[in-house]
């Protein structure tokens, strides 16, 4: 299981997925201990459309950012048919070299890997919550089990089951 703690990360660039999915399972506050949460314009609009209540959280300081497109990144993103939000998020990561990308889109994560950008998603944030003492392992497993019931995040049930079993093994809950 991946052990990235993100403690040295200054800038977190967000795609819509993790914002929406964390809010759906009442866990958006897990983002509050990141120093900067940067959202590109297209992602901001997408979140406003699908989950407008997100921006009412006063303790989460999202920063809206304009994007200056890079032709090389644009070309790679078009090859993978990424939508505008993912394109803008990946482009912002290139403007903030010390950043990580939070996205649940498999193609966006593949492009990020290709470009040397660290990318994680909703599941990674939930697992990080254990290490950061924001959730106990039991609370994290409960949130993981809520994903297919409360969230629009698409994850294969078999993969979700494997993740839950790994949490049980790692934290001696078997």
Residue frames as a rotation matrix with the C-alpha (Angstrom) as fourth column:
UNK 1
0.585 0.811 0.000 0.00
0.811 -0.585 0.000 0.00
0.000 0.000 -1.000 0.00
UNK 2
0.023 -0.562 0.827 1.33
0.507 -0.706 -0.494 3.42
0.862 0.431 0.269 -0.93
UNK 3
0.205 -0.049 -0.978 2.74
0.976 -0.069 0.208 5.40
-0.078 -0.996 0.034 2.00
UNK 4
-0.500 -0.376 0.780 2.93
0.506 -0.858 -0.090 8.96
0.703 0.350 0.619 0.70
UNK 5
-0.195 0.392 -0.899 2.27
0.936 -0.198 -0.290 11.32
-0.292 -0.898 -0.328 3.59
UNK 6
0.241 0.250 0.938 2.43
0.729 -0.684 -0.005 14.54
0.641 0.685 -0.347 1.58
UNK 7
0.551 0.016 -0.834 3.91
0.750 -0.448 0.487 16.40
-0.366 -0.894 -0.259 4.56
UNK 8
-0.415 -0.797 -0.439 6.36
0.449 -0.599 0.663 18.36
-0.791 0.078 0.607 2.41
UNK 9
-0.333 0.373 0.866 3.83
0.920 -0.075 0.385 19.26
0.208 0.925 -0.318 -0.28
UNK 10
-0.863 -0.001 -0.504 3.24
0.156 -0.952 -0.265 22.98
-0.480 -0.307 0.822 -0.63
UNK 11
-0.468 0.658 -0.590 0.72
-0.840 -0.538 0.066 22.99
-0.274 0.527 0.805 -3.44
UNK 12
-0.606 0.408 0.683 -2.11
0.360 0.906 -0.222 20.57
-0.709 0.112 -0.696 -4.12
UNK 13
-0.747 0.384 -0.543 -3.77
-0.664 -0.474 0.578 20.92
-0.035 0.792 0.609 -7.51
UNK 14
-0.511 0.643 0.571 -7.28
-0.069 0.631 -0.773 19.51
-0.857 -0.434 -0.278 -7.52
UNK 15
-0.874 0.458 -0.161 -9.35
-0.082 0.189 0.979 17.88
0.478 0.869 -0.128 -10.20
UNK 16
-0.200 0.899 0.389 -13.10
-0.828 -0.367 0.423 17.75
0.524 -0.238 0.818 -9.55
UNK 17
0.150 0.345 -0.927 -13.33
-0.055 0.939 0.341 14.07
0.987 0.000 0.160 -8.63
UNK 18
-0.530 -0.395 -0.750 -11.66
0.651 0.378 -0.659 14.03
0.544 -0.837 0.057 -5.21
UNK 19
-0.937 0.247 0.249 -13.46
-0.337 -0.829 -0.446 17.20
0.096 -0.501 0.860 -4.14
UNK 20
-0.103 0.979 -0.176 -16.86
-0.840 0.009 0.543 15.84
0.534 0.203 0.821 -5.10
UNK 21
0.159 0.165 -0.973 -16.26
0.067 0.982 0.177 12.30
0.985 -0.094 0.145 -3.82
UNK 22
-0.786 -0.456 -0.417 -14.82
0.450 0.041 -0.892 13.37
0.424 -0.889 0.173 -0.48
UNK 23
-0.768 0.573 0.288 -17.79
-0.638 -0.727 -0.254 15.68
0.064 -0.378 0.924 0.01
UNK 24
0.034 0.832 -0.554 -20.21
-0.621 0.452 0.641 12.87
0.783 0.323 0.532 -0.85
UNK 25
0.238 0.000 -0.971 -18.82
0.511 0.851 0.125 10.74
0.826 -0.526 0.203 1.99
UNK 26
0.943 0.254 0.216 -18.61
-0.002 -0.645 0.764 13.68
0.333 -0.721 -0.608 4.42
UNK 27
0.542 -0.819 -0.189 -14.81
0.724 0.341 0.600 13.73
-0.427 -0.462 0.777 4.39
UNK 28
0.657 -0.268 0.705 -13.92
0.450 -0.610 -0.652 16.93
0.605 0.745 -0.280 2.53
UNK 29
0.904 -0.275 0.326 -12.33
-0.424 -0.673 0.606 18.32
0.053 -0.686 -0.725 5.70
UNK 30
0.658 -0.711 0.249 -9.45
0.539 0.675 0.503 15.84
-0.526 -0.197 0.827 5.21
UNK 31
0.334 -0.515 0.789 -8.05
0.794 -0.298 -0.530 18.43
0.509 0.803 0.309 2.79
UNK 32
0.950 0.192 0.247 -7.75
0.071 -0.901 0.427 21.14
0.305 -0.388 -0.870 5.45
UNK 33
0.674 -0.731 -0.108 -4.22
0.097 -0.057 0.994 20.28
-0.732 -0.680 0.033 6.50
UNK 34
0.115 -0.620 0.776 -2.74
0.993 0.063 -0.096 20.88
0.010 0.782 0.623 3.07
UNK 35
-0.518 -0.432 -0.738 -1.07
0.525 -0.842 0.125 24.27
-0.675 -0.322 0.663 2.83
UNK 36
-0.524 0.329 -0.786 -2.56
-0.652 -0.748 0.121 25.34
-0.548 0.576 0.607 -0.52
UNK 37
-0.242 0.562 0.791 -5.51
0.551 0.750 -0.365 23.85
-0.799 0.347 -0.491 -2.40
UNK 38
-0.598 -0.109 -0.794 -5.42
-0.466 -0.759 0.455 25.17
-0.652 0.642 0.403 -5.94
UNK 39
-0.004 0.707 0.707 -8.32
0.545 0.594 -0.591 24.63
-0.838 0.384 -0.388 -8.33
UNK 40
-0.943 -0.306 0.132 -8.16
0.263 -0.443 0.857 25.56
-0.203 0.843 0.498 -12.01
UNK 41
-0.658 0.693 -0.295 -11.07
-0.694 -0.710 -0.122 27.54
-0.294 0.125 0.948 -13.48
UNK 42
-0.300 0.571 -0.764 -12.63
-0.635 0.478 0.607 24.63
0.711 0.668 0.219 -15.40
UNK 43
-0.618 0.040 -0.785 -12.54
0.473 0.817 -0.331 22.39
0.628 -0.576 -0.524 -12.32
UNK 44
-0.939 0.280 -0.201 -14.06
0.000 -0.582 -0.813 25.16
-0.345 -0.763 0.546 -10.22
UNK 45
-0.441 0.803 -0.402 -16.97
-0.896 -0.363 0.258 25.43
0.061 0.473 0.879 -12.67
UNK 46
-0.323 0.272 -0.907 -17.42
-0.212 0.913 0.350 21.65
0.922 0.305 -0.237 -12.72
UNK 47
-0.799 0.000 -0.601 -17.53
0.556 0.380 -0.739 21.45
0.229 -0.925 -0.304 -8.93
UNK 48
-0.830 0.532 -0.166 -19.93
-0.404 -0.780 -0.478 24.41
-0.384 -0.330 0.862 -8.76
UNK 49
-0.303 0.728 -0.615 -22.23
-0.831 0.114 0.545 22.58
0.467 0.676 0.570 -11.16
UNK 50
-0.108 0.212 -0.971 -22.11
-0.008 0.977 0.214 19.10
0.994 0.031 -0.104 -9.57
UNK 51
0.150 0.062 -0.987 -21.59
0.917 0.366 0.162 19.95
0.371 -0.929 -0.002 -5.91
UNK 52
0.141 -0.098 0.985 -22.08
0.155 -0.981 -0.119 23.67
0.978 0.170 -0.123 -5.21
UNK 53
0.956 0.278 0.093 -22.17
-0.048 -0.163 0.985 23.20
0.289 -0.947 -0.143 -1.43
UNK 54
0.395 -0.884 -0.251 -18.43
0.886 0.438 -0.151 22.45
0.243 -0.163 0.956 -1.48
UNK 55
-0.389 -0.631 0.671 -17.53
0.503 -0.756 -0.419 26.13
0.772 0.175 0.612 -1.65
UNK 56
0.509 0.619 0.598 -19.60
-0.232 -0.570 0.788 26.94
0.829 -0.540 -0.146 1.44
UNK 57
0.646 -0.369 -0.668 -17.09
0.739 0.521 0.427 25.25
0.191 -0.769 0.610 3.78
UNK 58
0.922 -0.233 0.308 -15.43
-0.261 -0.964 0.053 28.16
0.285 -0.129 -0.950 5.54
UNK 59
0.577 -0.733 0.362 -12.53
-0.400 0.133 0.907 26.13
-0.713 -0.667 -0.216 6.96
UNK 60
0.151 -0.525 0.838 -11.34
0.759 0.604 0.242 24.96
-0.633 0.600 0.490 3.53
UNK 61
0.308 -0.140 -0.941 -9.50
-0.290 -0.956 0.047 27.62
-0.906 0.258 -0.335 1.58
UNK 62
0.282 -0.150 0.948 -9.64
0.837 0.521 -0.167 26.74
-0.469 0.840 0.272 -2.08
UNK 63
-0.229 -0.401 -0.887 -7.73
-0.195 -0.874 0.446 29.03
-0.954 0.275 0.122 -4.41
UNK 64
0.783 0.480 0.395 -9.07
0.340 0.202 -0.919 29.53
-0.521 0.854 -0.005 -7.91
UNK 65
-0.178 -0.943 -0.283 -6.29
0.004 -0.288 0.958 29.70
-0.984 0.169 0.055 -10.51
UNK 66
0.758 0.258 -0.599 -5.99
-0.557 -0.221 -0.800 30.75
-0.339 0.940 -0.024 -14.12
UNK 67
0.407 -0.580 0.706 -4.01
0.407 0.807 0.428 28.46
-0.817 0.113 0.565 -16.37
UNK 68
0.248 -0.451 -0.858 -1.34
-0.857 -0.515 0.023 29.35
-0.452 0.729 -0.514 -18.90
UNK 69
0.919 0.243 0.312 -1.36
-0.104 0.910 -0.401 26.52
-0.381 0.336 0.861 -21.42
UNK 70
-0.197 -0.980 -0.018 1.79
-0.618 0.110 0.778 24.73
-0.761 0.165 -0.628 -22.47
UNK 71
0.251 0.335 -0.908 1.71
-0.964 0.175 -0.202 23.29
0.091 0.926 0.367 -26.00
UNK 72
-0.642 -0.555 -0.529 3.65
-0.505 0.825 -0.252 20.13
0.577 0.105 -0.810 -25.06
UNK 73
-0.888 0.373 0.270 1.32
-0.086 0.441 -0.893 19.32
-0.452 -0.816 -0.360 -22.16
UNK 74
-0.015 0.916 -0.400 -1.69
-0.767 -0.267 -0.583 20.18
-0.641 0.298 0.707 -24.30
UNK 75
-0.098 -0.101 -0.990 -0.53
-0.890 0.455 0.042 17.69
0.446 0.885 -0.134 -26.94
UNK 76
-0.929 -0.283 -0.239 -0.07
-0.145 0.871 -0.469 14.86
0.341 -0.402 -0.850 -24.42
UNK 77
-0.675 0.723 0.148 -3.43
-0.211 0.003 -0.977 15.55
-0.707 -0.691 0.151 -22.77
UNK 78
0.069 0.708 -0.703 -5.23
-0.951 -0.166 -0.261 15.53
-0.301 0.686 0.662 -26.14
UNK 79
-0.538 -0.344 -0.769 -3.74
-0.604 0.794 0.067 12.11
0.588 0.501 -0.635 -26.93
UNK 80
-0.951 0.141 -0.276 -5.44
0.289 0.724 -0.626 10.77
0.112 -0.675 -0.729 -23.80
UNK 81
-0.291 0.903 0.317 -8.73
0.339 -0.213 0.917 12.61
0.895 0.374 -0.244 -24.46
UNK 82
-0.634 0.031 -0.773 -8.68
0.764 -0.128 -0.632 14.42
-0.118 -0.991 0.057 -21.13
UNK 83
0.478 0.833 0.279 -11.43
0.832 -0.531 0.158 16.91
0.279 0.156 -0.947 -20.41
UNK 84
0.322 -0.333 0.886 -10.73
0.088 -0.921 -0.378 20.59
0.943 0.200 -0.268 -19.86
UNK 85
0.849 0.042 0.527 -10.61
-0.497 -0.278 0.822 20.34
0.181 -0.960 -0.215 -16.07
UNK 86
0.779 -0.588 0.216 -8.01
0.408 0.738 0.537 17.58
-0.476 -0.330 0.815 -16.10
UNK 87
0.345 -0.632 0.694 -6.03
0.784 -0.212 -0.583 19.39
0.516 0.746 0.422 -18.79
UNK 88
0.480 -0.123 0.869 -5.99
-0.265 -0.964 0.010 22.58
0.836 -0.235 -0.495 -16.71
UNK 89
0.933 -0.114 0.340 -5.09
-0.314 0.199 0.928 20.70
-0.173 -0.973 0.150 -13.52
UNK 90
0.593 -0.754 0.282 -2.14
0.756 0.642 0.126 18.93
-0.276 0.138 0.951 -15.15
UNK 91
0.279 -0.463 0.841 -1.01
0.531 -0.656 -0.537 22.19
0.800 0.596 0.062 -16.74
UNK 92
0.736 0.023 0.676 -1.12
-0.463 -0.712 0.528 23.89
0.494 -0.702 -0.513 -13.33
UNK 93
0.890 -0.443 0.105 1.06
0.224 0.627 0.746 21.13
-0.396 -0.641 0.657 -11.91
UNK 94
0.278 -0.824 0.495 3.72
0.922 0.083 -0.379 22.07
0.271 0.561 0.782 -14.43
UNK 95
0.274 -0.112 0.955 3.47
0.008 -0.993 -0.119 25.68
0.962 0.040 -0.271 -13.22
UNK 96
0.494 -0.107 0.863 3.90
-0.865 -0.167 0.474 24.49
0.093 -0.980 -0.175 -9.60
UNK 97
0.021 -0.550 -0.835 6.71
-0.511 0.712 -0.482 21.91
0.859 0.437 -0.266 -9.79
UNK 98
-0.905 -0.377 0.200 6.51
-0.345 0.372 -0.862 21.06
0.250 -0.848 -0.466 -6.07
UNK 99
-0.187 0.948 0.257 2.83
-0.973 -0.142 -0.183 20.17
-0.137 -0.284 0.949 -6.33
UNK 100
-0.897 0.127 0.422 0.81
0.172 0.983 0.069 16.98
-0.406 0.134 -0.904 -6.40
UNK 101
-0.610 0.745 -0.269 -2.30
-0.638 -0.261 0.725 16.36
0.470 0.614 0.634 -8.43
UNK 102
-0.692 0.519 0.503 -5.41
-0.125 0.599 -0.791 14.98
-0.711 -0.610 -0.350 -6.80
UNK 103
-0.254 0.609 -0.751 -7.51
-0.962 -0.082 0.259 13.22
0.096 0.789 0.607 -9.43
UNK 104
-0.058 0.313 0.948 -9.57
-0.363 0.878 -0.312 10.06
-0.930 -0.363 0.062 -9.64
UNK 105
0.817 0.354 -0.456 -9.38
-0.521 0.112 -0.846 9.87
-0.248 0.929 0.276 -13.42
UNK 106
0.565 -0.597 0.569 -7.20
0.371 0.801 0.471 6.97
-0.737 -0.055 0.674 -14.58
UNK 107
0.537 -0.359 0.764 -6.18
0.787 -0.114 -0.607 8.69
0.304 0.927 0.221 -17.83
UNK 108
0.780 -0.236 0.580 -5.23
-0.296 -0.955 0.008 11.88
0.552 -0.178 -0.815 -16.01
UNK 109
0.727 -0.533 0.432 -3.11
-0.368 0.229 0.901 9.85
-0.579 -0.814 -0.030 -13.59
UNK 110
0.512 -0.532 0.674 -1.39
0.742 0.669 -0.035 8.13
-0.433 0.518 0.738 -16.50
UNK 111
0.606 -0.273 0.748 -0.63
0.411 -0.698 -0.587 11.47
0.682 0.662 -0.311 -18.16
UNK 112
0.837 -0.290 0.465 0.64
-0.535 -0.616 0.578 12.82
0.119 -0.732 -0.671 -14.83
UNK 113
0.634 -0.616 0.467 2.95
0.127 0.679 0.723 9.83
-0.763 -0.400 0.508 -14.44
UNK 114
0.520 -0.396 0.757 4.19
0.852 0.176 -0.493 10.30
0.062 0.901 0.429 -18.01
UNK 115
0.525 -0.247 0.815 5.00
0.114 -0.928 -0.354 13.94
0.844 0.279 -0.459 -17.21
UNK 116
-0.474 -0.775 -0.417 6.64
0.496 0.155 -0.854 13.15
0.727 -0.612 0.311 -13.85
UNK 117
-0.355 0.468 0.809 3.78
-0.686 -0.719 0.115 14.64
0.636 -0.514 0.576 -11.80
UNK 118
-0.993 0.064 -0.100 2.83
0.116 0.695 -0.709 12.94
0.024 -0.716 -0.698 -8.55
UNK 119
-0.370 0.929 0.021 -0.86
-0.677 -0.285 0.678 12.05
0.636 0.236 0.734 -8.59
UNK 120
-0.973 0.209 -0.103 -3.15
0.220 0.681 -0.699 10.57
-0.076 -0.702 -0.708 -5.96
UNK 121
-0.478 0.867 0.142 -6.90
-0.077 -0.203 0.976 10.36
0.875 0.456 0.163 -5.49
UNK 122
0.295 0.749 0.593 -9.78
-0.726 -0.228 0.648 10.01
0.621 -0.622 0.477 -3.07
UNK 123
0.846 0.000 -0.533 -8.62
0.230 0.903 0.364 6.60
0.481 -0.430 0.764 -1.83
UNK 124
-0.136 -0.988 -0.071 -5.13
0.641 -0.033 -0.767 7.94
0.755 -0.149 0.638 -1.17
UNK 125
-0.390 0.070 0.918 -6.56
-0.477 -0.869 -0.136 10.80
0.788 -0.491 0.372 0.90
UNK 126
0.698 0.696 0.166 -8.62
-0.535 0.353 0.767 8.33
0.475 -0.625 0.619 2.96
UNK 127
0.636 -0.537 -0.555 -5.57
0.597 0.797 -0.087 6.14
0.489 -0.276 0.828 3.59
UNK 128
-0.397 -0.771 0.498 -3.47
0.277 -0.618 -0.736 9.20
0.875 -0.154 0.458 4.44
UNK 129
0.244 0.594 0.766 -6.08
-0.577 -0.546 0.607 10.09
0.779 -0.591 0.209 7.08
UNK 130
0.896 0.002 -0.444 -4.97
0.299 0.738 0.606 7.07
0.329 -0.675 0.660 9.12
UNK 131
0.020 -0.992 -0.127 -1.31
0.901 0.073 -0.428 8.12
0.434 -0.105 0.895 9.10
UNK 132
-0.562 -0.192 0.804 -2.24
0.045 -0.978 -0.202 11.72
0.826 -0.077 0.559 9.90
UNK 133
-0.845 0.271 -0.461 -4.48
0.529 0.305 -0.791 10.53
-0.074 -0.913 -0.402 12.79
UNK 134
-0.738 0.671 -0.080 -7.52
-0.671 -0.715 0.196 12.17
0.075 0.198 0.977 11.20
UNK 135
0.482 0.834 -0.267 -9.28
-0.775 0.549 0.314 8.77
0.409 0.055 0.911 11.07
UNK 136
-0.067 -0.409 0.910 -8.73
-0.615 0.735 0.285 5.49
-0.785 -0.541 -0.301 12.83
UNK 137
-0.951 -0.264 -0.159 -8.28
-0.291 0.596 0.749 2.45
-0.103 0.758 -0.643 10.57
UNK 138
-0.546 0.819 0.173 -11.87
0.703 0.561 -0.438 1.44
-0.456 -0.117 -0.882 11.44
UNK 139
0.197 0.620 -0.760 -13.20
0.037 -0.779 -0.626 4.87
-0.980 0.095 -0.176 10.42
UNK 140
-0.451 -0.437 -0.778 -11.27
-0.752 -0.283 0.595 4.72
-0.480 0.854 -0.201 7.17
UNK 141
-0.976 0.124 0.181 -12.66
0.189 0.895 0.405 1.27
-0.112 0.429 -0.896 6.39
UNK 142
-0.141 0.979 -0.146 -16.16
0.629 -0.025 -0.777 2.57
-0.764 -0.202 -0.612 7.08
UNK 143
0.134 0.128 -0.983 -15.59
-0.459 -0.871 -0.176 5.47
-0.878 0.475 -0.058 4.67
UNK 144
-0.816 -0.474 -0.330 -14.20
-0.520 0.352 0.778 3.10
-0.253 0.807 -0.534 2.05
UNK 145
-0.761 0.588 0.273 -17.31
0.583 0.805 -0.109 0.92
-0.284 0.076 -0.956 2.38
UNK 146
0.071 0.813 -0.578 -19.50
0.286 -0.572 -0.769 4.03
-0.956 -0.111 -0.273 1.94
UNK 147
-0.684 -0.441 -0.581 -18.00
-0.333 -0.519 0.787 4.86
-0.649 0.732 0.208 -1.45
UNK 148
-0.940 0.327 0.100 -20.29
0.239 0.418 0.876 2.61
0.245 0.847 -0.471 -3.55
UNK 149
-0.216 0.912 -0.349 -23.30
0.975 0.180 -0.133 3.61
-0.059 -0.369 -0.928 -1.45
UNK 150
0.458 0.397 -0.795 -22.89
0.552 -0.828 -0.095 7.38
-0.696 -0.395 -0.599 -1.19
UNK 151
-0.126 -0.680 -0.722 -20.39
-0.253 -0.682 0.686 8.42
-0.959 0.269 -0.087 -3.81
UNK 152
0.895 0.363 -0.260 -20.27
-0.305 0.072 -0.950 8.71
-0.326 0.929 0.175 -7.58
UNK 153
-0.091 -0.989 -0.117 -16.64
-0.925 0.041 0.379 7.53
-0.370 0.143 -0.918 -7.55
UNK 154
0.833 0.289 -0.472 -16.26
-0.477 0.807 -0.347 4.58
0.281 0.514 0.810 -9.89
UNK 155
-0.349 -0.904 0.248 -14.06
-0.937 0.341 -0.077 1.88
-0.015 -0.259 -0.966 -8.39
UNK 156
-0.110 0.265 -0.958 -14.23
-0.332 0.899 0.287 -1.82
0.937 0.349 -0.010 -9.03
UNK 157
0.748 0.477 0.462 -15.73
-0.591 0.161 0.790 -3.57
0.302 -0.864 0.402 -6.01
UNK 158
0.800 -0.496 -0.337 -12.92
0.521 0.853 -0.021 -6.14
0.298 -0.159 0.941 -6.10
UNK 159
-0.182 -0.887 0.425 -10.29
0.417 -0.461 -0.783 -3.38
0.890 0.035 0.454 -5.90
UNK 160
0.086 0.296 0.951 -12.14
-0.675 -0.685 0.274 -1.66
0.733 -0.666 0.140 -3.08
UNK 161
0.961 0.272 -0.045 -12.32
-0.174 0.725 0.666 -4.99
0.214 -0.633 0.744 -1.24
UNK 162
0.384 -0.902 -0.197 -8.54
0.721 0.426 -0.547 -5.47
0.577 0.068 0.814 -1.72
UNK 163
-0.286 -0.467 0.836 -7.86
-0.098 -0.854 -0.511 -2.01
0.953 -0.228 0.199 -0.28
UNK 164
0.489 0.547 0.679 -10.05
-0.745 -0.141 0.651 -2.69
0.453 -0.825 0.339 2.76
UNK 165
0.941 -0.176 -0.288 -8.34
0.258 0.925 0.277 -6.04
0.217 -0.335 0.917 3.32
UNK 166
0.030 -0.985 0.168 -4.93
0.578 -0.120 -0.807 -4.36
0.815 0.121 0.566 3.06
UNK 167
-0.068 0.027 0.997 -5.95
-0.599 -0.800 -0.019 -1.81
0.798 -0.599 0.071 5.72
UNK 168
0.873 0.442 0.208 -7.05
-0.439 0.522 0.731 -4.69
0.214 -0.730 0.649 7.95
UNK 169
0.672 -0.680 -0.292 -3.71
0.632 0.733 -0.253 -6.49
0.386 -0.015 0.922 7.47
UNK 170
-0.112 -0.814 0.570 -1.56
0.311 -0.574 -0.758 -3.42
0.944 0.093 0.317 7.85
UNK 171
-0.287 0.075 0.955 -3.22
-0.711 -0.684 -0.160 -2.30
0.642 -0.725 0.250 11.07
UNK 172
-0.962 -0.248 -0.114 -3.66
-0.129 0.780 -0.612 -5.76
0.241 -0.574 -0.782 12.60
UNK 173
-0.376 0.906 0.196 -7.44
-0.862 -0.265 -0.432 -5.86
-0.339 -0.332 0.880 12.28
UNK 174
0.031 0.356 -0.934 -7.65
-0.666 0.704 0.246 -9.39
0.745 0.614 0.259 10.87
